[in-house]
Amino acid sequence: MNRIILLILAFAWIHSQAQQAFEGTLFIEVISADSSDIPHMDFEVKLKGSKARMNIHSENIDDYSLIIDYETGESVMLKTHNGEKIAVRGIKTFTEVGAFSAENAKLKKVAGYNCRKGKITTNEGSSEVYYSTAFKSSAQFFGAYSDVPGLILELHLSKDGTTQLVRTKKLSKRKVRDDEFVVPAEFREMSESEYQLLLPVFPELLR
């Protein structure tokens, strides 16, 4: 599950200047593409310039948010722990760079946009992607999928014999407020190591 979260958060630098820079919100779901038993997850990914915020909703974990700035590399997780609002700085993000190759296939409509098909290959395997060339985002997949010439709206992630579908259900081009990427004053800030002490039986959440 963490790899899915980090992949979705890792939204990459796109180099084509002819495309429209995307600012808005992607409403994404993560489901099983085969018979594997994985919890259903929903994400709201807000993109603006080099910044991304993802609000995560899952069947088996409490809601929380992740904010990352691609240019500075800063990251913070916002969540409620035992009734206290905390902001954890320095959360690790997915940084493995994948090699992109385009595939000749019919356009596929995702969230109302025609998308081209491609493949991303990393050390952990390959993923099928569908991307719209109408947009770019400097905050998409945080360098992991930097060669994809557009905004990824659907991802088929295969690993350990299972396939998970990361799919954009809706795309909103409504402007994102700057305060979406600011830690609210009521949150107590702490380091990653301090957060680990709060969750000694769940160290995998930080990997």
Secondary structure, DSSP 4 states (H G I P E B T S, - for coil): -HHHHHHHH-EEP---SSSEEP-EEEEEEEEESSS-----EEEEEEEETTEEEEEEEESSS--EEEEEETTT--EEEEEEETTEEEEEE---------EEEE-----EEETTEEEEEEEEEETTEEEEEEEETTEE-TTEETTTTTT-SSEEEEEEEEETTEEEEEEEEEEE-PPPPGGGGS--TTSEEEEHHHHHHH-TT-GGGG-
